[in-house]
């Protein structure tokens, strides 16, 4: 089964910037890793002509495939209209094609998330990539890898030594675990010249944040990598000057130069594009330790069928579900107006909470709800397939619950955290104290203090501007303007070492948190954190303003 094709139109100015850098000689051969309607084909063609190649020579030096028949016909029609014949462009699956060694790889590989690709297709893709690129070890190629990474790993194998790679891709590889194989491969076999990140959206109506990647195929551990953030306002066609020997100062552009050795493939790289100055300040700070030193960090309950399990008060009233089968559910921070969930907090959402087998539920409305769930048509996310009943969802079947609807047993075993951190952040940011022990949902990250004495101290720290900057900085920002917090990055987030705090500092932090609970203002917390760690107030406040601006820019 063929996956969603993941095609996105690349603006012509972006294609021109990439091909101008990648193609350096009239004799260069070029691989376009995903032809689409031909924006990179024609940009490469004109670049080769600009360097002195004839029309026939230029067309014969460009290779690529396009799996979508409609787009391939559009490309053919455009080339015929212009009187150009491209002999090495094929209507074919990229992962069933072979290419010669080339001097340049350019393009915008399709963006399709792993869950939208059928398992049999994934097997074929992985087999082809591992066969084509012998430098990739299967054990490091995650089963969760998104499609564009496979495109890059295959295409890079056809690039000659000293050849140039210039592509626009989703920025997720910089941060997520499955991106490690690409980060490591680039470090081992390429000199990464520059990564360009945009605050604004490049693709209209697409929830993907792209980056431009420029790299030369020869490793150089002494290389200085330019990490460039382009803020709103600067046109793409003005960025070519960044590659001049003397890089000019451009408005709305911030560039950080890091030695290749400073980037660890096991760690996220995106932070250097968002809060590089802060990252520099915190590196080797003697008073900082990872958050997981004082708290166990995990994702909240993933019901795998929110429509069935998360019930509003009106649904409960309509269905008549008995109270013994319900528990207050903290699915997301936005449910709550206050920063503390206590016994007086009214829940507008409850979790269906039943561990009894159906034979023990005779004549209950809970049983009726379960039976309704087993007869509801359900769409499998990412595949568009319909199954009858939530119990037929593959992820629920793999969860191995005692009963498919039994989330209670798992919650009772794992417990409920007292500190709830949002997994999804837009403009507002709050960390909640879950005094009443509502069941935390999948849009929350649970922090379970390893000592009850740490609870208020951690709540104070996590509600500070300091923590918000780091959490946003380490998070993945998507095109819709939402920061998605990664569990592994959060575990490693540096916080003040609580064991090094004086009794007076601890009392002050707890008092400042109490003030924050009363009035929602965190100035006292911030002042204490900056004082304890000897940090610049303005540096963090400015960083937070920029990170929030990034969020609103990405949404536009």
Phi, psi and omega in degrees: 000132181280138180282171168307138191284338173066029184280137176225131179291127178268128176302144184299325182291329176291314178300320180295316179302317183289315182288327178299323180280320187287324186261116187244352184218151177296340181264001182295138170263149191228136172248121175262115186270066180129087192297320186059228179262007167102015183298322178282330177299309183289326177295319178294318179302312181291326177296317179296320177296320178301327181273359174115359180283148176286170179299313181295316180298314181301312182295327184281351184260006183248130183238153176167169178226157174219123184279335184274120186296320182296314181291324178296321178294322177299317177297314180300316180299317180296320181290322178295318178301322180273359179072034182242138175244119178258103187287344187246022174256130187232149170274096190197157173288127180305325185273006171243010183249157171236154183224161173283170172293135185236166180269340183213140171241125181227166172136185180228089183297150181302142177254107176227125179289150185306320185292345179268001181256129180296143183305321181292328177291319179301316180301316181294318180297311181300317180299319180292317180297315181293327177288320184284318185248095184290350180281349182264128176265134185302325183295339179264355182265096186300145175293345181268004185300132177284160190300320186297331178293319176299318178302313183295316182294325177287311183300321182298333180293337180269359182276130180293158170305135184072005174289163186247137177249124179219106187222159170248124185220163173300147184275002184299329181298338180292335191238325189280163184296319182292343178284350182301320183298323178286318178301315181293319180297316179297317180295323184283331191235356184228157165260106180285117184276312185199144170236125182247126180245140181250135173292318184276166178283135176268324182252117178294141175064024177235127184273052180226132175267118182264160168230155172261131181243125178239122183210148179248138187278074164197125185292144179207097183292344179268003183291145173263118181270129178269119177252111190246128174252123179257116180275177186300143170112327185275128180289147181299322184292352176270355186278348182300334181291346178296339183264007175289157181301320175254099184293123182282164173274116181254145175294146177065022178231132177233123181239133174247132177255123181235140172295146181306325182293343181281347179260120180260121183300337180281347182246155178293145180259341186299333181302328181290341178270347185247315185224050185299320182294320178291319178302320178296318182295321186276340180302129177065019176291125188288343183263008185250143175221160179295148180305324183294351175297325186245355181208143171278130184246132179204162177282145177295180184299124173261104184290333182071003176199070187302323181299329180275318190272324184267111188243131175282166180300322180292323177295318180298318180295318181294319183277339180069030183291132183295144185298333181294345181254024182226146174221142176303137189239120176262085184283320180209160182298327185297345177292337194244134180274334181254169183268000178232130173263106181240189185294339179273351182291124178274126181266129176264007181217133178234153180261131173292120197228081187225127178249353183288143173292159185300328182294340179265004184249018183306135177067021176253154175286339174298318178296319179299322179295317178298314181295323176297318178297329181280351180242008179272137174284128186236135177272130176282117185303132176086344182248336182074012180271148177255137171231158179264109177100139178298331182292348178267358178293130182304321183292325177290321178297322181286343182290342177055044176285153178306317169232148186303331182267001186270094170265347182300313183302319180293319180294318180298325181286318185271339181083184183230130184285153177269346180240126183240121181250133181292137174279332182242125184232130171251259182267313181277148179220124176215143173250129188260147172265112185268067181299321185278000177057047169299154177287119180285135181267181186290347176270009177244151166251127181271135171242118181253103181304138180283347173218138180297336178295340184273346192304304183291327178297316179293321178298320178296310182298315185289340177267006181277161172299322178308309182291320180298319179299314181291319181296315176294321182296324180273349184280165175268126180260121180261168187299338179280002178089013182255128172278127176252117187277128178271137185296319183290322178293322180294321178304323185268358182301128182286131176229163177302139178289109186297332181287342180266354180284142175284163178301322180295318178296320178296315180298319181294319178296317179296318178296319180294326177292319178301320177297318178299319179297323182288315188240356178075007181258130186252018182301317181297318178300313182300313182300320180293316180298314180298322180291314182299318184264359181056056182247158181277116180305311185295327180299315183283323179294321177294319179298319180296318178301318180293320180293323176291323177296321176303318182295315180289326179293320181294333183281340184285000000 
